[in-house]
Amino acid sequence: MKHIIIFLSLFCFCACAQLEPFEDMRREAGQVATVGQSSKDEPAICYNPLWHNLDQTQTLAEAACARTKRKAEFQKSTTFSCRLATPSTAFYKCQ
């Protein structure tokens, strides 16, 4: 019984988790302003360092900065600052 509960918990976690890197542009429902860590001048990319590297986050940051015709420059990376499945955050600055 214990193994079944563990398996079902892991299955539900994996099924609901977003494992691909993404820009943290969360917003409250009905609001225009973001509450995520990212802004138009400083994109924040959440990722999982076990499956992704900073080159993949650089691509997402370049796309975010391209909206304002700028290039992304890596600033820093933090751990345990995003979601459970994507615990690391890479911070960039658009220049």
N, C-alpha and C positions, 0 to 999 in steps of 0.2 A: 504494500500500500504506500509506503514511504517513497519508493522509487517512482511510482505512478504520479504522485503529487509533484515530485521534483521534475519529472519529465514534462508534465502539463504546464508547470510554471515556466520552465525554460522555453517551451513551445510558444506560449502566449507572449512572453517577452520578445522572442525573436520575430514573431509574426507582427507585433505592433511597433517594433523599434525601427527607426530610420537609421540605417547603418552607413549610408553614403554621406560624404561631407556636404555641408550646406551653409549658406550665409545666415547668420542669426539676426533676422529682421522681424522678430515677433511683434505683433500689435494686439492691443485690446480690441475686443469686438466693437465695431462701430466707430473706432478712432483712426485718425490718419497718422498720428505720431507713433513711432516705434517705441517699444519698451525693451527690445533686444539689445545686445551689446554693440550691434553694428550701426554705423551712420554712413551718410553718403561720402564723407571725407575719410572715414576709418572703418573699412569692412572688417568684420569679425567672422571667421570661418570655423564652425564646429566640426571636429573630425575625431576619428578613433585611431590613435597611433599604432595599434596592432595591425590594422588593415590598410591604412593610408599614410602617405608621407606629405611633407610640406610642399613638394612639387605639385601635388594634386590640389592642395589648398591655394597655391599660387595661381593656378588656372582660374579658380572661382573668384579670387580677389581681382585678377586682371579683368574678368568679365564685369565685376561690380564697378571697378574704376573706369572702365570703358564707357559706361553710361554718361560720364561727365568728361570724356575724352582725356583721361589721365592714365598713368601707369601705377601699378601697385608696388609698394616697397615694404618688405617684411620688417616688423617692429619687434614682436616678441610672441612667445607661446606660453600658455598657462594650462595647468591640468586641473581637472575636477571643477570646471567653470561652465559646463554646458549640461547636456542631457546625459543620462546614464549610459546609453549606447554609444554616444559620441562625447566623451568626457573632456577632451582637450579643445582649446580654442587658439587659433592663430590670428594675431592682430596685424593688420596692414595699414599703411597710410597711402592715400592717393596723392600723387605728385605730378 
